[in-house]
Amino acid sequence: DVVMTQSPLSLPVTLGQPASISCRSSQSLVYSDGNIYLNWFQQRPGQSPRRLIYKVSNRDSGVPDRFSGSGSGTDFTLKINRVEAEDVGVYYCMQGTLWPWTFGQGTKVEIK
Amino acid sequence: EVQLVESGGGLVQPGGSLRLSCAVSGFTFSSYDMHWVRQAPGKGLECVSAISGDGGSTYYADSVKGRFTISRDNSKNTLYLQMGSLRVEDMAVYYCAREFPPGGCDYWGQGTLVTVSS
């Protein structure tokens, strides 16, 4: 199985400041069609996961533009431009290139 | 409006069985592959099973292969997960999710809790 490794696992941030989460895969996520199926999810306390980003850098509908995704091959990053109080939660990367799809361990974002 | 509503969770003894359902609305169900994803209490997310839109292809994580069966009834807009030989480690909130675009899930249900305990 593809192992997804996130860092850091805990991320205290100051309101209005940027935040960045790294995700590394144990093998290339480039599919045979040339796409990279790397997703980012946000899970607020007590809620279902919500996808923010698909195929590395595409924002889902309704996702604020302060969220951005980047990366290639095996190294990916989720950036929050200016953290707001509603961004508190756990963030997961997930690869959908190879079955079984696998998630990172999660990064808990909290306000300092 | 897209909606996915899971049901069927509950308390079951180790070795027992349970069938989860996920009723969907707001989209053409048969056009989408569907997934079950679980989350053990206080833990991360695990993709358990997936099924193609026509039901012809199914996928399982090794942790549930041979014990769980995914299926769907496109005439009833409902996804199922038949779980057997349940273990304590199967205890989790089970979410159903729609795959779109390929390689990721855009809509998720609210989840249903499965508790495995004697």
gemmi code that builds the backbone of each chain (N, CA, C; Angstrom):
import gemmi

chains = {
    "A": [
        ("ASP", (0.837, -1.196, 0.000), (0.000, 0.000, 0.000), (0.876, 1.252, 0.000)),
        ("VAL", (0.332, 2.318, -0.606), (1.057, 3.589, -0.601), (0.942, 4.225, 0.775)),
        ("VAL", (2.070, 4.545, 1.360), (2.083, 5.189, 2.674), (2.166, 6.697, 2.474)),
        ("MET", (1.245, 7.396, 3.111), (1.203, 8.857, 3.053), (1.681, 9.399, 4.397)),
        ("THR", (2.707, 10.223, 4.374), (3.306, 10.733, 5.609), (3.161, 12.244, 5.673)),
        ("GLN", (2.447, 12.714, 6.681), (2.225, 14.147, 6.839), (3.143, 14.743, 7.903)),
        ("SER", (3.461, 16.015, 7.727), (4.180, 16.743, 8.770), (3.834, 18.225, 8.679)),
        ("PRO", (3.745, 18.918, 9.830), (3.791, 18.317, 11.155), (2.484, 17.620, 11.489)),
        ("LEU", (2.431, 16.937, 12.609), (1.182, 16.313, 13.035), (0.352, 17.271, 13.878)),
        ("SER", (1.001, 18.278, 14.430), (0.315, 19.315, 15.188), (0.835, 20.668, 14.726)),
        ("LEU", (-0.079, 21.605, 14.501), (0.318, 22.885, 13.934), (-0.430, 24.022, 14.633)),
        ("PRO", (0.197, 24.609, 15.672), (-0.410, 25.782, 16.305), (-0.117, 27.010, 15.440)),
        ("VAL", (-1.145, 27.757, 15.136), (-0.950, 28.928, 14.272), (-1.613, 30.155, 14.880)),
        ("THR", (-1.097, 31.298, 14.514), (-1.656, 32.577, 14.943), (-2.669, 33.043, 13.904)),
        ("LEU", (-3.801, 33.532, 14.373), (-4.813, 34.038, 13.445), (-4.200, 35.065, 12.496)),
        ("GLY", (-4.516, 34.900, 11.215), (-4.018, 35.825, 10.212), (-2.662, 35.459, 9.631)),
        ("GLN", (-2.013, 34.500, 10.247), (-0.707, 34.058, 9.753), (-0.856, 32.870, 8.806)),
        ("PRO", (0.145, 32.619, 7.964), (0.065, 31.483, 7.036), (0.380, 30.167, 7.737)),
        ("ALA", (-0.063, 29.077, 7.124), (0.225, 27.745, 7.626), (0.491, 26.828, 6.442)),
        ("SER", (1.335, 25.828, 6.674), (1.693, 24.919, 5.603), (1.793, 23.495, 6.135)),
        ("ILE", (1.224, 22.555, 5.401), (1.251, 21.140, 5.768), (1.888, 20.356, 4.629)),
        ("SER", (2.808, 19.483, 4.976), (3.495, 18.679, 3.977), (2.949, 17.256, 3.963)),
        ("CYS", (2.944, 16.665, 2.789), (2.488, 15.284, 2.620), (3.430, 14.598, 1.633)),
        ("ARG", (3.969, 13.476, 2.039), (4.893, 12.734, 1.177), (4.360, 11.323, 0.959)),
        ("SER", (4.393, 10.867, -0.276), (3.936, 9.508, -0.577), (5.132, 8.576, -0.741)),
        ("SER", (4.908, 7.287, -0.459), (5.993, 6.312, -0.513), (6.340, 5.909, -1.936)),
        ("GLN", (5.481, 6.290, -2.890), (5.792, 6.056, -4.289), (5.091, 7.099, -5.134)),
        ("SER", (5.491, 7.196, -6.376), (4.924, 8.204, -7.255), (3.405, 8.048, -7.361)),
        ("LEU", (2.705, 9.186, -7.364), (1.251, 9.177, -7.482), (0.784, 9.506, -8.899)),
        ("VAL", (1.705, 9.475, -9.856), (1.323, 9.733, -11.233), (0.607, 8.509, -11.785)),
        ("TYR", (-0.633, 8.674, -12.189), (-1.426, 7.577, -12.745), (-1.063, 7.394, -14.215)),
        ("SER", (-1.523, 6.293, -14.769), (-1.205, 5.985, -16.168), (-1.772, 7.018, -17.144)),
        ("ASP", (-2.788, 7.783, -16.706), (-3.357, 8.814, -17.570), (-2.631, 10.147, -17.435)),
        ("GLY", (-1.580, 10.160, -16.599), (-0.786, 11.368, -16.423), (-1.243, 12.249, -15.271)),
        ("ASN", (-2.416, 11.948, -14.701), (-2.924, 12.737, -13.586), (-2.326, 12.268, -12.259)),
        ("ILE", (-2.321, 13.174, -11.297), (-1.896, 12.866, -9.931), (-3.117, 13.043, -9.040)),
        ("TYR", (-3.566, 11.923, -8.484), (-4.811, 11.961, -7.703), (-4.494, 12.139, -6.223)),
        ("LEU", (-4.133, 13.376, -5.905), (-3.804, 13.742, -4.540), (-4.844, 14.747, -4.058)),
        ("ASN", (-5.483, 14.411, -2.943), (-6.560, 15.218, -2.384), (-6.188, 15.724, -0.994)),
        ("TRP", (-6.817, 16.814, -0.606), (-6.701, 17.329, 0.760), (-8.104, 17.479, 1.351)),
        ("PHE", (-8.231, 17.024, 2.608), (-9.503, 17.099, 3.309), (-9.339, 17.866, 4.610)),
        ("GLN", (-10.411, 18.526, 4.993), (-10.501, 19.184, 6.289), (-11.579, 18.460, 7.088)),
        ("GLN", (-11.300, 18.181, 8.351), (-12.327, 17.613, 9.214), (-12.412, 18.459, 10.475)),
        ("ARG", (-13.474, 19.233, 10.557), (-13.717, 20.024, 11.755), (-14.232, 19.112, 12.854)),
        ("PRO", (-14.065, 19.524, 14.099), (-14.517, 18.682, 15.214), (-15.976, 18.292, 15.078)),
        ("GLY", (-16.236, 17.002, 15.166), (-17.602, 16.500, 15.131), (-18.253, 16.467, 13.759)),
        ("GLN", (-17.471, 16.736, 12.716), (-18.039, 16.781, 11.370), (-17.436, 15.716, 10.466)),
        ("SER", (-18.103, 15.489, 9.337), (-17.565, 14.603, 8.306), (-16.418, 15.296, 7.590)),
        ("PRO", (-15.541, 14.522, 6.970), (-14.486, 15.156, 6.167), (-15.097, 15.983, 5.031)),
        ("ARG", (-14.386, 17.042, 4.701), (-14.775, 17.924, 3.594), (-13.561, 18.054, 2.689)),
        ("ARG", (-13.756, 17.777, 1.411), (-12.608, 17.903, 0.520), (-12.362, 19.375, 0.178)),
        ("LEU", (-11.104, 19.748, 0.210), (-10.693, 21.107, -0.131), (-10.061, 21.177, -1.521)),
        ("ILE", (-9.209, 20.184, -1.789), (-8.370, 20.186, -2.985), (-8.404, 18.802, -3.635)),
        ("TYR", (-8.477, 18.752, -4.941), (-8.351, 17.488, -5.677), (-7.331, 17.653, -6.794)),
        ("LYS", (-6.761, 16.540, -7.213), (-5.712, 16.529, -8.241), (-4.673, 17.605, -7.964)),
        ("VAL", (-4.138, 17.561, -6.769), (-3.005, 18.370, -6.291), (-3.355, 19.823, -6.003)),
        ("SER", (-4.028, 20.480, -6.943), (-4.120, 21.942, -6.823), (-5.483, 22.532, -7.176)),
        ("ASN", (-6.470, 21.697, -7.412), (-7.797, 22.192, -7.802), (-8.688, 22.346, -6.566)),
        ("ARG", (-9.139, 23.562, -6.343), (-10.020, 23.819, -5.196), (-11.441, 23.351, -5.490)),
        ("ASP", (-12.064, 22.721, -4.499), (-13.465, 22.345, -4.637), (-14.342, 23.588, -4.561)),
        ("SER", (-15.551, 23.447, -5.075), (-16.506, 24.543, -5.067), (-16.780, 25.000, -3.637)),
        ("GLY", (-16.740, 26.305, -3.421), (-17.044, 26.856, -2.110), (-15.854, 26.934, -1.167)),
        ("VAL", (-14.729, 26.409, -1.577), (-13.532, 26.454, -0.727), (-12.871, 27.828, -0.868)),
        ("PRO", (-12.601, 28.490, 0.239), (-11.995, 29.826, 0.153), (-10.649, 29.803, -0.560)),
        ("ASP", (-10.338, 30.879, -1.253), (-9.101, 30.897, -2.033), (-7.849, 31.072, -1.173)),
        ("ARG", (-8.012, 31.138, 0.137), (-6.827, 31.153, 1.000), (-6.201, 29.748, 1.107)),
        ("PHE", (-6.943, 28.738, 0.656), (-6.414, 27.376, 0.614), (-5.820, 27.122, -0.775)),
        ("SER", (-4.606, 26.561, -0.782), (-4.000, 26.203, -2.062), (-3.186, 24.927, -1.915)),
        ("GLY", (-3.119, 24.179, -2.993), (-2.351, 22.942, -2.992), (-1.311, 22.969, -4.092)),
        ("SER", (-0.202, 22.304, -3.819), (0.868, 22.234, -4.818), (1.638, 20.941, -4.637)),
        ("GLY", (2.526, 20.681, -5.579), (3.385, 19.509, -5.460), (3.450, 18.701, -6.723)),
        ("SER", (4.281, 17.670, -6.687), (4.422, 16.777, -7.826), (5.103, 15.491, -7.384)),
        ("GLY", (4.902, 14.429, -8.145), (5.577, 13.177, -7.859), (5.211, 12.574, -6.522)),
        ("THR", (6.023, 12.868, -5.514), (5.788, 12.292, -4.186), (5.703, 13.333, -3.075)),
        ("ASP", (5.858, 14.597, -3.378), (5.859, 15.648, -2.354), (4.800, 16.693, -2.637)),
        ("PHE", (3.946, 16.907, -1.626), (2.795, 17.785, -1.810), (2.639, 18.699, -0.595)),
        ("THR", (1.997, 19.843, -0.829), (1.836, 20.827, 0.227), (0.458, 21.457, 0.163)),
        ("LEU", (-0.134, 21.626, 1.349), (-1.354, 22.414, 1.492), (-0.970, 23.692, 2.232)),
        ("LYS", (-1.359, 24.825, 1.663), (-1.059, 26.097, 2.307), (-2.358, 26.826, 2.623)),
        ("ILE", (-2.394, 27.422, 3.796), (-3.475, 28.321, 4.169), (-2.856, 29.711, 4.235)),
        ("ASN", (-3.353, 30.589, 3.405), (-2.749, 31.907, 3.248), (-2.782, 32.714, 4.545)),
        ("ARG", (-3.948, 32.859, 5.100), (-4.124, 33.568, 6.369), (-5.141, 32.788, 7.180)),
        ("VAL", (-4.695, 32.162, 8.244), (-5.545, 31.271, 9.026), (-6.665, 32.038, 9.729)),
        ("GLU", (-7.868, 31.483, 9.614), (-9.023, 32.038, 10.308), (-9.495, 31.038, 11.364)),
        ("ALA", (-10.300, 31.508, 12.291), (-10.754, 30.656, 13.396), (-11.483, 29.411, 12.896)),
        ("GLU", (-12.210, 29.530, 11.803), (-12.980, 28.401, 11.269), (-12.099, 27.326, 10.626)),
        ("ASP", (-10.810, 27.585, 10.525), (-9.896, 26.611, 9.909), (-9.389, 25.574, 10.912)),
        ("VAL", (-9.787, 25.708, 12.163), (-9.385, 24.735, 13.184), (-9.953, 23.365, 12.842)),
        ("GLY", (-9.101, 22.356, 12.939), (-9.542, 20.997, 12.636), (-8.346, 20.132, 12.264)),
        ("VAL", (-8.657, 18.950, 11.721), (-7.603, 18.035, 11.285), (-7.613, 17.978, 9.768)),
        ("TYR", (-6.441, 18.057, 9.194), (-6.289, 18.047, 7.738), (-5.599, 16.753, 7.301)),
        ("TYR", (-6.170, 16.136, 6.279), (-5.636, 14.874, 5.763), (-5.320, 14.996, 4.277)),
        ("CYS", (-4.173, 14.443, 3.890), (-3.957, 14.223, 2.472), (-4.409, 12.798, 2.159)),
        ("MET", (-4.777, 12.539, 0.921), (-5.234, 11.225, 0.509), (-4.865, 10.987, -0.945)),
        ("GLN", (-4.330, 9.807, -1.231), (-4.029, 9.478, -2.621), (-5.108, 8.571, -3.179)),
        ("GLY", (-5.549, 8.909, -4.393), (-6.559, 8.104, -5.080), (-6.004, 7.532, -6.374)),
        ("THR", (-4.698, 7.375, -6.438), (-4.053, 6.831, -7.631), (-4.024, 5.315, -7.626)),
        ("LEU", (-3.701, 4.735, -6.476), (-3.558, 3.282, -6.369), (-4.488, 2.755, -5.285)),
        ("TRP", (-5.192, 1.637, -5.562), (-6.038, 1.024, -4.540), (-5.156, 0.107, -3.675)),
        ("PRO", (-5.350, 0.131, -2.355), (-6.354, 0.923, -1.649), (-5.941, 2.382, -1.511)),
        ("TRP", (-6.910, 3.275, -1.694), (-6.644, 4.687, -1.447), (-6.204, 4.820, 0.010)),
        ("THR", (-5.247, 5.684, 0.242), (-4.712, 5.812, 1.590), (-4.601, 7.271, 2.008)),
        ("PHE", (-4.775, 7.477, 3.313), (-4.731, 8.806, 3.899), (-3.445, 8.992, 4.693)),
        ("GLY", (-3.049, 10.233, 4.850), (-2.021, 10.562, 5.805), (-2.579, 10.470, 7.227)),
        ("GLN", (-1.707, 10.631, 8.208), (-2.118, 10.463, 9.609), (-2.991, 11.605, 10.120)),
        ("GLY", (-2.935, 12.713, 9.409), (-3.704, 13.881, 9.839), (-2.815, 14.915, 10.527)),
        ("THR", (-3.104, 16.170, 10.301), (-2.410, 17.294, 10.949), (-3.441, 18.132, 11.672)),
        ("LYS", (-3.262, 18.261, 12.975), (-4.223, 19.017, 13.777), (-3.814, 20.477, 13.796)),
        ("VAL", (-4.680, 21.314, 13.255), (-4.444, 22.762, 13.234), (-5.227, 23.407, 14.359)),
        ("GLU", (-4.539, 24.162, 15.182), (-5.172, 24.853, 16.295), (-4.657, 26.280, 16.363)),
        ("ILE", (-5.431, 27.111, 17.025), (-5.060, 28.522, 17.151), (-4.221, 28.709, 18.412)),
        ("LYS", (-3.136, 29.429, 18.263), (-2.269, 29.698, 19.427), (-2.980, 30.565, 20.455)),
    ],
    "B": [
        ("GLU", (-29.975, 19.339, -4.389), (-28.929, 19.258, -3.378), (-28.496, 17.804, -3.191)),
        ("VAL", (-27.204, 17.580, -3.240), (-26.663, 16.242, -3.045), (-26.753, 15.871, -1.572)),
        ("GLN", (-27.306, 14.680, -1.308), (-27.374, 14.191, 0.070), (-27.005, 12.716, 0.113)),
        ("LEU", (-26.267, 12.338, 1.135), (-25.937, 10.943, 1.414), (-26.261, 10.703, 2.882)),
        ("VAL", (-27.109, 9.728, 3.145), (-27.547, 9.470, 4.511), (-27.308, 8.004, 4.855)),
        ("GLU", (-26.378, 7.784, 5.774), (-26.064, 6.426, 6.207), (-27.005, 5.987, 7.324)),
        ("SER", (-27.200, 4.692, 7.414), (-27.995, 4.115, 8.497), (-27.541, 2.666, 8.698)),
        ("GLY", (-28.016, 2.078, 9.794), (-27.737, 0.670, 10.038), (-26.669, 0.395, 11.075)),
        ("GLY", (-26.014, 1.440, 11.550), (-25.006, 1.223, 12.576), (-25.638, 0.829, 13.901)),
        ("GLY", (-24.792, 0.381, 14.815), (-25.296, -0.011, 16.121), (-24.285, -0.876, 16.855)),
        ("LEU", (-24.768, -1.489, 17.927), (-23.932, -2.338, 18.761), (-24.049, -3.790, 18.298)),
        ("VAL", (-22.918, -4.436, 18.098), (-22.908, -5.826, 17.672), (-21.773, -6.542, 18.409)),
        ("GLN", (-21.982, -7.804, 18.680), (-20.959, -8.585, 19.362), (-19.866, -9.019, 18.389)),
        ("PRO", (-18.671, -9.238, 18.892), (-17.604, -9.782, 18.025), (-18.081, -11.061, 17.354)),
        ("GLY", (-17.788, -11.151, 16.061), (-18.238, -12.300, 15.280), (-19.578, -12.091, 14.626)),
        ("GLY", (-20.266, -11.016, 14.987), (-21.595, -10.752, 14.456), (-21.577, -10.075, 13.105)),
        ("SER", (-22.784, -9.766, 12.626), (-22.958, -9.156, 11.314), (-23.809, -7.903, 11.417)),
        ("LEU", (-23.655, -7.048, 10.393), (-24.412, -5.807, 10.342), (-24.445, -5.369, 8.886)),
        ("ARG", (-25.544, -4.756, 8.477), (-25.600, -4.189, 7.125), (-25.836, -2.698, 7.208)),
        ("LEU", (-24.918, -1.961, 6.608), (-25.053, -0.520, 6.523), (-25.704, -0.145, 5.200)),
        ("SER", (-26.464, 0.936, 5.228), (-27.083, 1.475, 4.014), (-26.704, 2.943, 3.868)),
        ("CYS", (-26.695, 3.393, 2.651), (-26.438, 4.801, 2.353), (-27.425, 5.215, 1.265)),
        ("ALA", (-28.409, 5.996, 1.653), (-29.414, 6.470, 0.708), (-28.966, 7.806, 0.139)),
        ("VAL", (-28.972, 7.906, -1.177), (-28.485, 9.129, -1.797), (-29.603, 9.816, -2.570)),
        ("SER", (-29.430, 11.116, -2.771), (-30.367, 11.901, -3.563), (-29.630, 13.105, -4.123)),
        ("GLY", (-30.232, 13.713, -5.146), (-29.665, 14.936, -5.702), (-28.692, 14.731, -6.846)),
        ("PHE", (-28.459, 13.474, -7.243), (-27.602, 13.206, -8.401), (-27.963, 11.848, -8.985)),
        ("THR", (-27.481, 11.589, -10.192), (-27.752, 10.323, -10.871), (-26.832, 9.256, -10.304)),
        ("PHE", (-27.361, 8.502, -9.361), (-26.574, 7.572, -8.558), (-25.760, 6.600, -9.419)),
        ("SER", (-26.380, 6.060, -10.446), (-25.739, 5.019, -11.244), (-24.528, 5.523, -12.026)),
        ("SER", (-24.360, 6.823, -12.104), (-23.253, 7.396, -12.880), (-21.968, 7.547, -12.074)),
        ("TYR", (-22.037, 7.203, -10.786), (-20.895, 7.460, -9.916), (-20.418, 6.209, -9.178)),
        ("ASP", (-19.107, 6.053, -9.118), (-18.532, 5.071, -8.221), (-18.746, 5.566, -6.794)),
        ("MET", (-18.868, 4.637, -5.859), (-19.133, 4.989, -4.472), (-18.161, 4.284, -3.544)),
        ("HIS", (-17.958, 4.878, -2.377), (-16.961, 4.368, -1.431), (-17.522, 4.301, -0.020)),
        ("TRP", (-16.965, 3.393, 0.767), (-17.133, 3.384, 2.214), (-15.770, 3.689, 2.839)),
        ("VAL", (-15.773, 4.656, 3.750), (-14.567, 5.065, 4.464), (-14.890, 5.024, 5.946)),
        ("ARG", (-13.976, 4.525, 6.760), (-14.264, 4.437, 8.185), (-13.225, 5.203, 9.008)),
        ("GLN", (-13.656, 5.526, 10.227), (-12.795, 6.261, 11.143), (-13.005, 5.713, 12.548)),
        ("ALA", (-12.015, 5.014, 13.053), (-12.073, 4.505, 14.413), (-12.061, 5.675, 15.387)),
        ("PRO", (-12.615, 5.507, 16.571), (-12.695, 6.611, 17.535), (-11.338, 7.263, 17.790)),
        ("GLY", (-11.272, 8.562, 17.544), (-10.053, 9.311, 17.779), (-8.917, 9.039, 16.809)),
        ("LYS", (-9.216, 8.310, 15.725), (-8.171, 7.918, 14.776), (-8.381, 8.552, 13.407)),
        ("GLY", (-7.553, 8.155, 12.463), (-7.621, 8.705, 11.116), (-8.614, 7.964, 10.227)),
        ("LEU", (-8.523, 8.255, 8.933), (-9.476, 7.745, 7.955), (-8.903, 6.558, 7.194)),
        ("GLU", (-9.769, 5.594, 6.887), (-9.361, 4.382, 6.163), (-10.391, 4.058, 5.093)),
        ("CYS", (-9.958, 3.962, 3.852), (-10.839, 3.527, 2.770), (-11.069, 2.033, 2.899)),
        ("VAL", (-12.329, 1.641, 2.988), (-12.680, 0.253, 3.249), (-13.057, -0.487, 1.974)),
        ("SER", (-13.898, 0.150, 1.146), (-14.418, -0.549, -0.015), (-14.928, 0.451, -1.040)),
        ("ALA", (-14.975, 0.015, -2.281), (-15.486, 0.867, -3.353), (-16.213, 0.001, -4.372)),
        ("ILE", (-17.114, 0.650, -5.144), (-17.882, -0.076, -6.143), (-18.118, 0.835, -7.337)),
        ("SER", (-18.053, 0.277, -8.518), (-18.279, 1.054, -9.723), (-19.762, 1.397, -9.867)),
        ("GLY", (-20.038, 2.318, -10.753), (-21.400, 2.800, -10.930), (-22.405, 1.726, -11.298)),
        ("ASP", (-21.976, 0.767, -12.100), (-22.883, -0.306, -12.505), (-22.812, -1.508, -11.579)),
        ("GLY", (-21.985, -1.426, -10.553), (-21.852, -2.512, -9.591), (-20.971, -3.651, -10.055)),
        ("GLY", (-20.418, -3.544, -11.248), (-19.662, -4.646, -11.811), (-18.257, -4.827, -11.257)),
        ("SER", (-17.729, -3.783, -10.642), (-16.377, -3.856, -10.074), (-16.425, -3.441, -8.613)),
        ("THR", (-15.764, -4.227, -7.790), (-15.719, -3.929, -6.363), (-14.273, -4.009, -5.867)),
        ("TYR", (-13.994, -3.262, -4.812), (-12.638, -3.179, -4.266), (-12.735, -3.216, -2.750)),
        ("TYR", (-11.732, -3.849, -2.137), (-11.725, -3.979, -0.688), (-10.325, -3.747, -0.131)),
        ("ALA", (-10.276, -3.148, 1.040), (-9.026, -3.104, 1.780), (-8.735, -4.512, 2.298)),
        ("ASP", (-7.456, -4.825, 2.446), (-7.092, -6.153, 2.943), (-7.693, -6.435, 4.314)),
        ("SER", (-7.871, -5.384, 5.106), (-8.371, -5.543, 6.475), (-9.805, -6.063, 6.522)),
        ("VAL", (-10.549, -5.943, 5.420), (-11.958, -6.377, 5.427), (-12.262, -7.409, 4.349)),
        ("LYS", (-11.289, -7.711, 3.513), (-11.521, -8.635, 2.398), (-11.965, -9.991, 2.920)),
        ("GLY", (-13.020, -10.515, 2.315), (-13.553, -11.809, 2.735), (-14.570, -11.718, 3.848)),
        ("ARG", (-14.672, -10.547, 4.481), (-15.634, -10.368, 5.579), (-16.721, -9.355, 5.226)),
        ("PHE", (-16.379, -8.366, 4.426), (-17.325, -7.308, 4.045), (-17.685, -7.458, 2.569)),
        ("THR", (-18.922, -7.073, 2.237), (-19.367, -7.071, 0.844), (-20.057, -5.757, 0.539)),
        ("ILE", (-19.568, -5.068, -0.474), (-20.195, -3.826, -0.920), (-21.143, -4.139, -2.071)),
        ("SER", (-22.262, -3.437, -2.103), (-23.209, -3.626, -3.197), (-24.019, -2.346, -3.346)),
        ("ARG", (-24.816, -2.302, -4.381), (-25.655, -1.134, -4.607), (-26.916, -1.549, -5.346)),
        ("ASP", (-27.969, -0.773, -5.132), (-29.229, -0.957, -5.849), (-29.522, 0.368, -6.524)),
        ("ASN", (-29.207, 0.454, -7.794), (-29.371, 1.725, -8.503), (-30.842, 2.115, -8.676)),
        ("SER", (-31.722, 1.161, -8.596), (-33.147, 1.488, -8.697), (-33.662, 2.126, -7.409)),
        ("LYS", (-32.934, 1.887, -6.319), (-33.321, 2.455, -5.028), (-32.367, 3.562, -4.565)),
        ("ASN", (-31.406, 3.900, -5.416), (-30.416, 4.926, -5.060), (-29.770, 4.658, -3.701)),
        ("THR", (-29.389, 3.419, -3.487), (-28.862, 3.031, -2.188), (-27.602, 2.178, -2.320)),
        ("LEU", (-26.641, 2.507, -1.484), (-25.377, 1.779, -1.378), (-25.413, 0.960, -0.096)),
        ("TYR", (-24.797, -0.211, -0.122), (-24.799, -1.081, 1.043), (-23.384, -1.533, 1.405)),
        ("LEU", (-23.232, -1.894, 2.682), (-22.025, -2.578, 3.114), (-22.464, -3.669, 4.083)),
        ("GLN", (-22.355, -4.905, 3.631), (-22.655, -6.048, 4.482), (-21.378, -6.427, 5.213)),
        ("MET", (-21.437, -6.362, 6.524), (-20.247, -6.626, 7.336), (-20.445, -7.909, 8.136)),
        ("GLY", (-19.510, -8.830, 8.033), (-19.590, -10.079, 8.764), (-18.313, -10.348, 9.546)),
        ("SER", (-18.392, -11.334, 10.436), (-17.225, -11.706, 11.276), (-16.591, -10.465, 11.890)),
        ("LEU", (-17.440, -9.625, 12.456), (-16.953, -8.333, 12.954), (-15.984, -8.494, 14.113)),
        ("ARG", (-14.999, -7.615, 14.108), (-13.950, -7.623, 15.131), (-13.970, -6.310, 15.883)),
        ("VAL", (-13.364, -6.284, 17.049), (-13.299, -5.058, 17.825), (-12.658, -3.943, 17.008)),
        ("GLU", (-11.679, -4.306, 16.203), (-10.972, -3.300, 15.399), (-11.804, -2.754, 14.232)),
        ("ASP", (-12.989, -3.305, 13.991), (-13.904, -2.756, 12.976), (-14.751, -1.631, 13.542)),
        ("MET", (-14.666, -1.418, 14.845), (-15.466, -0.370, 15.480), (-15.027, 0.991, 14.954)),
        ("ALA", (-15.996, 1.737, 14.403), (-15.671, 3.009, 13.754), (-16.950, 3.703, 13.315)),
        ("VAL", (-16.811, 4.951, 12.940), (-17.845, 5.639, 12.181), (-17.609, 5.302, 10.709)),
        ("TYR", (-18.657, 4.862, 10.053), (-18.566, 4.488, 8.643), (-19.255, 5.565, 7.807)),
        ("TYR", (-18.495, 6.115, 6.867), (-19.010, 7.133, 5.955), (-19.164, 6.540, 4.556)),
        ("CYS", (-20.231, 6.937, 3.875), (-20.279, 6.670, 2.442), (-19.897, 7.960, 1.733)),
        ("ALA", (-19.322, 7.838, 0.565), (-18.836, 9.002, -0.158), (-18.948, 8.762, -1.655)),
        ("ARG", (-19.175, 9.836, -2.379), (-19.272, 9.783, -3.834), (-17.919, 10.087, -4.445)),
        ("GLU", (-17.544, 9.334, -5.447), (-16.286, 9.590, -6.127), (-16.509, 10.541, -7.289)),
        ("PHE", (-15.852, 11.700, -7.218), (-15.869, 12.648, -8.314), (-14.941, 13.802, -8.016)),
        ("PRO", (-14.106, 14.201, -8.996), (-13.816, 13.428, -10.191), (-13.052, 12.159, -9.830)),
        ("PRO", (-12.656, 11.341, -10.769), (-11.942, 10.100, -10.436), (-10.760, 10.368, -9.530)),
        ("GLY", (-10.576, 9.470, -8.557), (-9.427, 9.604, -7.679), (-9.677, 10.378, -6.415)),
        ("GLY", (-10.943, 10.707, -6.147), (-11.240, 11.437, -4.923), (-12.729, 11.468, -4.653)),
        ("CYS", (-13.102, 11.780, -3.411), (-14.507, 11.791, -3.021), (-14.949, 13.194, -2.657)),
        ("ASP", (-16.003, 13.673, -3.329), (-16.426, 15.058, -3.113), (-17.536, 15.209, -2.084)),
        ("TYR", (-18.501, 14.311, -2.068), (-19.592, 14.402, -1.101), (-19.538, 13.212, -0.151)),
        ("TRP", (-19.772, 13.520, 1.133), (-19.728, 12.511, 2.182), (-21.021, 12.570, 2.998)),
        ("GLY", (-21.411, 11.417, 3.536), (-22.523, 11.404, 4.461), (-22.083, 11.841, 5.849)),
        ("GLN", (-23.008, 11.787, 6.786), (-22.723, 12.207, 8.157), (-22.118, 11.075, 8.984)),
        ("GLY", (-22.174, 9.858, 8.442), (-21.567, 8.718, 9.116), (-22.543, 7.974, 10.009)),
        ("THR", (-22.255, 6.681, 10.210), (-23.028, 5.856, 11.130), (-22.035, 5.067, 11.979)),
        ("LEU", (-22.287, 5.015, 13.271), (-21.339, 4.417, 14.209), (-21.598, 2.929, 14.379)),
        ("VAL", (-20.544, 2.152, 14.212), (-20.598, 0.714, 14.458), (-19.758, 0.427, 15.699)),
        ("THR", (-20.398, -0.162, 16.689), (-19.707, -0.510, 17.928), (-19.654, -2.025, 18.038)),
        ("VAL", (-18.455, -2.557, 18.170), (-18.276, -4.005, 18.287), (-17.771, -4.292, 19.699)),
        ("SER", (-18.629, -4.908, 20.478), (-18.289, -5.148, 21.876), (-19.177, -6.250, 22.435)),
        ("SER", (-18.618, -7.001, 23.376), (-19.395, -8.046, 24.029), (-20.035, -7.502, 25.309)),
    ],
}
model = gemmi.Model(1)
for chain_id, residues in chains.items():
    chain = gemmi.Chain(chain_id)
    for i, (resn, *xyz) in enumerate(residues, 1):
        res = gemmi.Residue()
        res.name, res.seqid = resn, gemmi.SeqId(i, " ")
        for name, pos in zip(("N", "CA", "C"), xyz):
            atom = gemmi.Atom()
            atom.name, atom.element = name, gemmi.Element(name[0])
            atom.pos, atom.b_iso = gemmi.Position(*pos), 0.0
            res.add_atom(atom)
        chain.add_residue(res)
    model.add_chain(chain)
structure = gemmi.Structure()
structure.add_model(model)
structure.setup_entities()
